[in-house]
Amino acid sequence: MNTVRPEVSLLLAGARTCLDAQRRGWIKRLLSQDIEWPYLLRMARIHGVTPLLYRTLNSTCPDAVPNPIFKELRDHFYSNAGRNLFLAKELLKVVQFLAAHGIPAIPYKGPALAASVYGNLALREFGDLDILVRVRDYETAQHLLISQGFRRTVEHEWEVEFVDGSGRVAVDLHKRIASGNVPSPLSFNYLSKRLEPVNLTGTIVATLCPEDALLMLSIQVTKDKNLQLAKICDIAELLHVHQHLNSARMLKQTKRLGAQWMLLYGVRLTSDLLGTAPPPELACDMSFHPSVNGLIAHARRQMFHRDESIPEERPADCLRWVMQQRVRDKLWRYLHDVVVPCEPDRRLLPLSTKLSFLYYLVRLVRLTAKYGLLPIRRAMRP
């Protein structure tokens, strides 16, 4: 069994805002070892936790860090803080612009999450601005963004990615939280009834309530092919800040919505990696599926591989299948994968939004050409 590198232990110990005396002592002991600093910095960048690592080292024992390394961490921290402040203001502009045209929007992740969970924009890295709108406003919101100088870069089934003319502001406009093959009960109508205010650079905006934010983060952890430690830290910080979640109600609600296993997986993975104590009601149900033990072990290996390279892609399809606890969700997932157009279909024949329904025909033709002719090809082989 492979031992955990001290750099990985240091990264996990330092990727949080709350440090008690025991954890500070553990960090100091780790720093007394022979730390491979370039590896530590690289892993911190890959996992999006450089700001948290700098904050921890700066507050615990900055003298134990080599000067060039400390300067690199500090420069990254302040550069990220400045960029995040800029993006937060841009987010407000977009949300207010949509509201002025009668389109309510919910900002989540990014600046809204950093402000509500970390209490400090500088402690979280983010590269785009996620905004959820009603399905009926989805196309209009796209046209409004284009009128402001944004252009589409990538179009998914559940979101469209935009970038502004300067290339500095990226907006992910969502009509759903996740793709259709992931059970995602978090629709705009569901979420809009439970929003809570957050102060974003002096302006109050409405974002997800803690219970919905926790489920959203768990869905992200479940669906992502390459898992980032930063997303696990988000769950840890949320559980730390909101220690009185109505978890019994959450379990009942997520079970009804078919998302209970995703919630428990996210919380359990956070507990395993960061030692975060889960709410008592969730702790009682965290042995919910025997195969998840192996998935959590694989996730840990995938995140921190011993060959010092970015780890191989984890079995995301297997994970999503296990997380779908209802038979109808598994059936829908299968039908979705077969019927719903995907990126290769869109790349094969670029179409406008008004003609996007034709992608279903494109998919049928492409799959028929790919798989339907396979028996004929085999028969024709000498």
N, C-alpha and C positions, 0 to 999 in steps of 0.2 A: 504494500500500500504506500502510495506516494505521500511524503510529508509536505506540509504547507510551507511555502517559502515565507521567510520573514517579511518580505516586501508585501505579499498578499495579506498577511496578518496585520501589518501596519496600515495598509489601505482600508481594510475592513474596520479596524479600530478607529481610524481617523475620519471615516466618512459619516459623521454625525455631528449634531450641534450640541448635544447634551453629554458632557464628560464628567463622570464622577471620579473620586479619588482613586478608586481601584483601576479604572480604565486608564487614567493618566499614568499611573504607575506601570501598567502593562505597556503603554506606548513608550515610556522611557526605557524600559528593559529591551524592547525591540530595537530602539535606536542605538543601544549599546552593541548590537550585533553588526556584522559586516553587511551593510545595506548596499545593494546594487542600485544606486540612485537613478541611472538612466532607465532601467527596467521599471522602477516604481513610477517615474514620471510618465512613461509610455502607457502603463496600465491605467493610471489616473486619467490620462487624456482619452483613452479608448472607452473608459467607463463613465466619463463625464463628471468626475468628482474632484477635479483639481482644486476648485474653490474651497470645498470642504476640507480637503487635505491641508491646504495652506492655512486655513483658519485654525485647525487643530494643532499643527506644528508650531505656528506662531504663538499660540496661547499656552502651549505646554512646555516646549524646550527648543526655542529657535537656535540656541547656540550649538545644538547637536546636529544641525543641518549644515552641510558645506555651503559656503557663501554663494558660489555660482548657482547652486541648486535652489537655495532660498530666494535669490533674486529672480530666478526664472518663475518660481511659484508666485512670488509677490507681483511681478509684472503681469502674469496671466490673470491673477485675481482682480487687479484694478482695471485691466483692459476688459475683462468680462463684465465687471460692474458697470463700466461706462456704456458698453454695448447693450446690456440689459435695460438700463435706464432709457436709452434711446428707443429700444424696441417696445418697452412698456408705453411710452408716449405715442408711438405709432399704432399700437393696439387700440388705445383710447380713440385715436382719430378714426380708425376703421369702424369701430363699434358705434361711435357717435354718428358717423356718416351714414351707416346703414339705418340707424334709428331715425335719423332725420328723413329718411325715405320710407318710413313705415315698416322697417324690417327689424324686429327684435332679434338680438344675437346673444349667445352665451359664450364668453371667453373661458377657456379652461386650459389646463396644463400651462406651460410657459410662464409669463409674468403673473397671471392670476394665481397659479399654484404656488409659485415662489413667495408671493406676498402673503397668501393665506396660511401656508403650512410652515415655511421657513421664517417668515417675518422679515425677510431681507432679500431683495432682488439679487444681491451679489453672490448668494450662496448656491445658486442653481444655474447650470448652463442650459441654454436653449437656443435653437437656431431658427425656429419658425413660430408663427402665431396661429394657434388653433381656435377656430370659431365655429360654433354650431348654430345653424339656422333651421327654420321650419322647412319641411320638404317642399311646400308650395312656394316658398320664397327662394329656393335654391338657385333656380335659373336667373331670376331677377338680380339676386345678390352678385352672381358672376358678372352680369353685364355692368352693374354698378362699379365693381372693382376694376373692370376693364376701362370704364370711363375715367377712372382716376389714374390711369397709366400702368396698371398691373397687366400682366400677360400670363396666360396659362402655360404651365411647364409640363405637368403630368396630370392625367385624369384617371381617377380610380372609380370604382363602382359607388363608393360611399363618400368620396371627397375629391376636390380639385385643388391642386397646388398652384399657387400664383407667386410671382415675384415682381417687384416694382421696377421702374425704369433704371434705377441706380444699382439694382442687384443687391441692395442691403436689407431689404424687407421681404421676407417670404411669409405668405399667408396660406394656411391650409383651411379651406372652406369646407365644412362638413355638413352633410344632411343626416348622417348617422355617426355614432362613435367609432364603429368598426365595420368591417366588411360583413356581407350577409352570411358568410359561412361560420361566423362566430356568433353564438347566441348573445345578442346585445339588446337588453331591454331598455337601454338608456336613450330613448327618443327625446326630441325637443319637448313634446307635450308632457312627458313624464317628468323630466328634469325641471321644467320651468315652474312647476308648482312648489318646488322645494329649494329654490335658490337662496343664497345667503350673501350679504354684502361683504366686500373686501375693499380696503383702501389701497388704491393703486396710484402712486405718486401724487397723492392729495385728492384724487377723484374716487368717489365711491362707485363701484361697479358690482353687478350681481354675477356670482359664479356658483359652482356646484356646492351643495351642502356637504359636510364631511362624510356622511354615509355614502352619498352618490359618488363623491370623489374617490373614496376607498374602492368601491366597486369598479369605477372607471380605470383606476390604476391597476387593479387586479386583472382586468380584461386586457390591458396593454401588456402586462407581464406574460399573460397566457399566449397572446397572439404574436408577439415579436419573435422573429427568427433568431436574431442575435441579441441576447439579453444584456442590458446595461445595468451596472450596479446603481447608477443614478436613479433608476426607476424603483429599485428596491429601497433606496434611501427615502424616496418620496413617501412610500408606505410607512416606513419606520418613523419619519417625522410627523406624519399625520396621526399615527397612533400615539405618539408622544404628546402632541399638542392637544388632541381631542381624546382624552382618557375616559370620557363618559359617553362614548357612543352607545346608541341603543342597539347593541349587537344582537340581542334576542329577536328584536323586530327585523333587523337586517337578514338574519338567517331565514326567518319565515318568509320574508318578501322575496329574497333571492332564490329560495327553493321553489316558490311559485313561478318565478320567472325563468327558471332553468339555469341560473347563474351561480348557485351556491358553491359548487365545486371550484369555480374560478376564484371566487372570493377567498375560500379557504386555502387554495393553493398559493395565492399571492401573500396571504398573511403567514402561512407556514414557511414559505421560502424566505421571507423577511426574518422570521424568528430563527431559522437555521443559519443564515448568513450573518446577521447583525445582532442576534441575541435579544431582539425586541420582544418584550412580553406581550402576547396577544390578549385581547379582552377575554375574560373567563368563559363566556358563552362560546366564543370561537375556539378557544383552546380545547373545550370538551369534544368538539366535532372535527378536530384536525387530523384524525386518522381515518378520513372519510373514504379512501380508496387505496387498496394495497399497491397498485401500480404507480401511484404518485411518489412513493418512496424512491423508486428507481429514477423517476423523472427529475426529482429534486437533486439527487446525487449527480445525475448527468448534467443538470444545469450548472452545478458548482464546478464540475470538471470543465465544462465548456467555457465558463467565464474566466477561469484561471488555469490555463493549460501550462504544463511544465516546459513546453518547447519554446516559450517566450514569443509565440506568434498569436495572432488573433485566432481564437479557437474555431473549430469547425462548426458548421450550422447544426443546432440541436434538432431533434425530431419534432419540429413544430406541428406537423400534421398529426402525429401520434398524440401529442399533448392536447391539441384542440379536440381530437376525437374523444379522449378520456374525459375532458372537461364537460362534454355535452352529456349531461346526466339523463336527459329524457330521450326516449326512443324517437319521438317526433323531431327532436333537434338533430339526432344523428341522420335520420332520413332526409331532413331538409338540407343538411350539410352535403350529403351525397348528391342530391338533385342539384343543389347550388353549384357544386364543382363541375357537374356535367353540363348544365344548361347556361349558367350566367357567364357572359363574356368576361375575358381576363385581358391582361396586358398584351400577350402575343396577338390576340384578336384585334386589339386597337392599333397595334403597330402594323399589322398586315394591311389595314385600310383605314387611314385617318378620316373621320367623319365629323361633321359639325354636331353640336348638341341636339339640334332639331332632328337630325337623322340618326341619332345614336341607337334608336330601336333596331336599326339594321344590323347592329353588331350580333344580335342573336342569330341572324341568318349567316353572317360571316363565320360565327363559331361553328354552326352546324356544318358548313362547307369545309372548314378547316379540319374539324375532327373526322369528318367522313373521309377526306383526302388522306389524313394521317393514319387512321385506324381501320376505316372501312375497306380500304384497298390492300391492307396488309396480308390477308389470306391469299389474294390473287398474286401479290408479289412473291409470296413464299412458294405458291404453286408453279410459278414461272421460272423459279431458280433451277438451274441444271442439277 
